[in-house]
Amino acid sequence: MEVLQPNDQDKTVGITLMEQSGDQNDHKIKEMAQVQVRGLHTDEGDFSLLGSVQSTGPYDKPLSCFGCGIGWFSFLLGFVFPPLWYYAMVLYLGKYYLKDPRERPGLAASAIAALFCSVIVVISLIAVFC
């Protein structure tokens, strides 16, 4: 692989990749690819493919509860305090995930855990009292 140095005139960087194939006696070049990137942004001698991009999209803000979201936080802490699963299930059924779709998997996991917990409690109560 050969890496070309940047050209100051048109600010291009080229990369040439070569692959050889065939048997030991046949050294033909099967494929050659050249990639050139034009118009690189230069900042004090450093090269970057993208300029400084500052996005203010809806997913740039970190999730609540230490960055894992209320759903996964409730799911993990639900093993210690199971009513948190029911709290997250209420949020899931109330479509709280429409505010931030990244919350949906954790809330769904908590709702499923609450369902399993309910089934285990009902089976345990039937076994004890019947």
N, C-alpha and C positions, 0 to 999 in steps of 0.2 A: 504494500500500500504506500502510495506516495502522497504526501501532503504538501501542497504548494503554499508559499508565503503570500500574505496579502499584497495586493497591488494598490499603491497609493493613488494612482490616477483615477481609476473608476471604482475603487473600494470593493474589489471582488476577492473572494477566497475560493480556491478550487480544490477539490479532493478527487483523486483518481484511484479507483479500485480495479485491480486486475486479478482474474482467477484463471488458473491453468488446469486443464483436464487432459485426459488421455493416458496411454500407458507410459512406461519409463522412457521409451525412445521417441515418443511423439510429444513435443513440448509446444503445441499450438496454443495460442491464446483463445480461450473459448468466449470469454465475455469481458468487456471493458465498459465501465460506467464512469462518467465524469459528472460531478455535481458542482455547480457554481452558485454562490450566494451573492447577489448584487445588492448594493445600497445598504451596507451594514452601517448601523449607527455607531459612531466612534465617540467615546467619552474619555478624554485624556489618555489615549493610547490603548484603552481596553475595547475589545470587540464584543458586541452582543447582537443576537439576531433580532431581538425586540427592543424597542426603546423602553423607557420607564413608563410602564402602564399602571395606572392606578384605577382599579375597578371598585365601584361601590354597589355591586350587585347584592341581591338578597342572601346569597350563600357565603358572602365574605364575613359575615358576623358569626362568631363562634356560637355553638349551641350552649344552652344553659346546663347546669349541673356538671361542672368541670369539663365541659366540652363534649360529653357523650350524649347529651339530650335527656329529657325527663323520662322518656320511655325506657331506655337502657339503664338509667340510674334506678328507676323503680324496679326493673326486672332483677337487677343484681341485689339491691337491698331487700327485695321481696323474699329472698331466701332466709333472711333474718327476721323480717317483719312483714308477713304475707299480706296484710291489708294494703300495702303499697301496690300490689298487683291489681287489686280492685280499683284503686284510685286511677291507675293508668288505664284500666279497662274502661272506666267512665270517660276518661279523656279520649280514648280511641273511639268509643261509640258516639261521643259528642263531636267527632270529626275535628279534633284539635290539630291534627296533622295538616289541615288545609292552611294553617298559618305558616308552617314550615314542613315541606314534604320529607325532610331528612328525619323527622320524628316518627314517621309511620312504622318502620320495622321494629323499633324498640317498643312502641305502644302495642303493636300486634303481638310481639313476643310476651309482653306482660299480660295481655288479654288471654292468650293461650295458657299461660302459667296459672292465671286465676281460674280458668275453666278446669284444668287438671286438679288444682287444689280443691275446688268445690266438689268434684267427683270423688276425690279421696276422702274428704270430710263426710260426705253423704254415705259412702260405703262403710266407713268406720262407725258412724252413728247407727246404721242398720245392723252392723255386726254386734255392736255392744248392747243395743236395746231390744233386739229381736231374738 
